[in-house]
Amino acid sequence: MPDIKFNSTGPLWFAAWVIYALIYCATLAYLLNRKRFGTHERILWFLVITFAPVIGILLFFLISEDDKLPASHASKSRPPLSDTAGTPWQNNPGHTKDSAP
């Protein structure tokens, strides 16, 4: 019977650690770019992912909401905030209340 030894220095373990490190870094980068998370939520998820990495990464992707808006909200269009149509200064975008004569 062949003698099979499991040690942490083989190429398979190295590949597993590289894959784990890439998943960990990608998860943290995704966490930092989330638009729906505030500072406290990001810190909490960072701690969970760091101190319980396998469970934390799984929970993060299973529990956290997606950044995409539902279709009912995405179809609504709003006028731009700086719309000056119908106002006395519609042709003068630099006009402010203080610069009026």
C-alpha positions as CSV (number, residue, x, y, z in Angstrom):
1,M,0.0,0.0,0.0
2,P,1.4,3.4,-0.9
3,D,2.4,5.7,1.9
4,I,0.3,9.0,1.5
5,K,1.4,11.9,3.6
6,F,-0.5,15.1,4.0
7,N,1.6,18.1,4.7
8,S,1.1,21.8,4.3
9,T,4.1,22.3,2.0
10,G,2.8,20.6,-1.2
11,P,1.8,22.3,-4.3
12,L,-1.9,21.5,-3.8
13,W,-1.9,23.3,-0.4
14,F,-0.1,26.3,-2.0
15,A,-2.8,26.5,-4.8
16,A,-5.5,26.3,-2.2
17,W,-4.0,29.1,-0.2
18,V,-3.7,31.3,-3.4
19,I,-7.3,30.6,-4.3
20,Y,-8.4,31.4,-0.8
21,A,-6.4,34.7,-0.7
22,L,-7.9,35.8,-4.1
23,I,-11.4,35.1,-2.9
24,Y,-10.7,36.9,0.4
25,C,-9.3,40.0,-1.3
26,A,-12.1,40.0,-3.9
27,T,-14.7,39.8,-1.2
28,L,-13.1,42.7,0.8
29,A,-12.9,44.8,-2.4
30,Y,-16.5,44.1,-3.2
31,L,-17.4,45.0,0.4
32,L,-15.7,48.4,0.2
33,N,-17.5,49.2,-3.1
34,R,-21.0,48.4,-1.9
35,K,-23.2,51.5,-2.2
36,R,-25.9,50.4,0.3
37,F,-23.5,49.8,3.3
38,G,-22.7,52.5,5.8
39,T,-19.4,52.7,7.7
40,H,-20.6,50.6,10.6
41,E,-21.9,47.9,8.4
42,R,-18.7,47.7,6.5
43,I,-16.6,47.5,9.7
44,L,-18.9,44.8,11.0
45,W,-18.7,42.7,7.8
46,F,-14.9,43.3,7.6
47,L,-14.5,41.9,11.2
48,V,-16.8,38.9,10.4
49,I,-14.9,38.1,7.2
50,T,-11.5,38.5,8.9
51,F,-12.1,36.5,12.1
52,A,-14.4,33.8,10.6
53,P,-13.3,33.8,7.0
54,V,-15.0,30.8,5.4
55,I,-18.3,31.3,7.3
56,G,-18.0,35.1,7.0
57,I,-17.6,35.0,3.2
58,L,-20.5,32.6,2.8
59,L,-22.7,34.7,5.0
60,F,-21.8,37.9,3.3
61,F,-22.9,36.6,-0.1
62,L,-26.0,34.8,1.2
63,I,-27.3,37.6,3.5
64,S,-26.3,40.9,2.0
65,E,-28.6,42.5,-0.4
66,D,-27.7,43.2,-4.0
67,D,-26.9,46.8,-5.1
68,K,-29.1,46.7,-8.1
69,L,-32.4,48.5,-7.8
70,P,-35.6,46.6,-8.4
71,A,-37.1,46.9,-11.9
72,S,-40.0,49.0,-10.6
73,H,-37.6,51.7,-9.3
74,A,-35.1,51.6,-12.2
75,S,-37.7,52.5,-14.8
76,K,-38.7,55.7,-13.2
77,S,-36.9,58.7,-14.6
78,R,-36.4,61.9,-12.7
79,P,-35.6,65.4,-14.0
80,P,-32.0,66.6,-13.3
81,L,-31.6,68.4,-10.0
82,S,-30.1,71.5,-11.7
83,D,-33.1,71.9,-14.1
84,T,-33.8,75.6,-14.4
85,A,-36.5,75.4,-17.1
86,G,-39.4,77.7,-16.5
87,T,-37.4,80.0,-14.2
88,P,-36.2,83.6,-14.9
89,W,-32.6,82.4,-15.1
90,Q,-33.1,79.4,-17.4
91,N,-30.7,80.8,-20.0
92,N,-28.1,81.9,-17.4
93,P,-26.8,78.8,-15.5
94,G,-24.5,80.9,-13.4
95,H,-27.3,82.9,-11.9
96,T,-27.8,82.7,-8.2
97,K,-30.1,84.5,-5.7
98,D,-27.2,86.7,-4.5
99,S,-26.2,87.9,-8.0
100,A,-29.7,89.3,-8.8
101,P,-29.8,93.1,-9.2
